[in-house]
Amino acid sequence: MRAYEIVAGSVGLEGLRRCERPDPQPGAGQILVRLRAASLNFRDLLIARGKYSAAGLQQAVVPLSDGAGEVVAIGAGVTRFRVGDRVAATFFRNWIAGPAPPGPQVALGAAPADGMLAEYAVVGEQDAVSVPAQLSFEAASTLPCAAVTAWHALMVIGQVQPGDTVLVLGTGGVSIFALQFARLAGARVLVTSSSDDKLARARAMGAAAGVNYRATPEWQQEVARLTDGRGVDHIVEVGGSGTLGRSIQAIGSGGRIYLIGVLTGVAADANPYALMSKYASIHGVFVGSRSMFEKMNSAITTNALEPVIDRVFAFDEAAAAYRHLEHSTHFGKIVIRI
């Protein structure tokens, strides 16, 4: 089968290479999926750069955690799926429902678990979900990481209510899904971006207001103004150390900050003292369970929600897709058609 690998020891995009691998076969309890599309997350850049773990990339791995396709064969004992079903794999193996299992978890696209940038993938039947019937494979491929993360933060932990105010940082995959889910819940959404054009697109999707953080570096002050000094109820924090301090200032009384990404780095320089007087909290969010994925898909189906795709690349253009993500000019998700 056609596939891509990130080679062992990779420290940049030059470590991404096209390869041929044997066609996999499903074992007992497994399904074989003919993948039709895969999507990228910032995590995939970190893996290629050798920065996803302290030890770097110790063995070659098929990248990308997010993909969708159809079942073409099933192993012995499989009952959840049939040949022809349209499915996506879950980000984590063996997290079905409830709290995350203790200890390190195995996630697709990072050793030892090959990911989705290949023609075929073998997946345990317990680690797959049916995708919404109205979505294309390209749209369905955007869901496993970014969408489930946003759903976990806002709908599971935050239980966003009508009238709440949600602040999303940036316009990447997690943030745009958070905008969509928050609007479904009846919340007021504020968005930050370095691009006025992106802010205009976010407002066209239902955001109440946007703040250009390049034009307004102290954007937390503008957030305070937009909320009449109250601050926001929820913040989808994808920036990390470079934005967390301002998020702590922007959160309102009893509010929640969902720490999701590290786009600006991991150095701990934010003073959390203000959280105490605000009775506010920070919650770490690392994707979610299969049950969350399935409930989210029900909401997507019921509300005819359509994921926002910035651009679709051909399989032969995988390196260009990575570079497009690296340039941070995208709005929503970047997809590779397989």
Salt bridges, closest charged atoms under 4 A:
GLU5 OE1 - ARG17 NH2 2.74
GLU5 OE2 - ARG21 NH2 2.78
GLU70 OE2 - ARG36 NH2 2.77
ASP114 OD2 - ARG21 NH1 2.69
GLU119 OE2 - ARG2 NE 3.36
GLU119 OE2 - ARG34 NH2 3.68
GLU138 OE2 - ARG337 NE 2.75
ASP164 OD2 - HIS234 NE2 2.96
GLU218 OE2 - ARG246 NH2 3.02
GLU222 OE2 - ARG225 NH2 2.60
ASP228 OD2 - ARG230 NH1 3.81
GLU294 OE2 - ARG80 NH2 3.07
GLU294 OE2 - ARG290 NE 3.35
ASP310 OD2 - HIS324 NE2 2.68
ASP316 OD1 - ARG18 NH1 2.73
GLU326 OE2 - ARG49 NH2 3.18
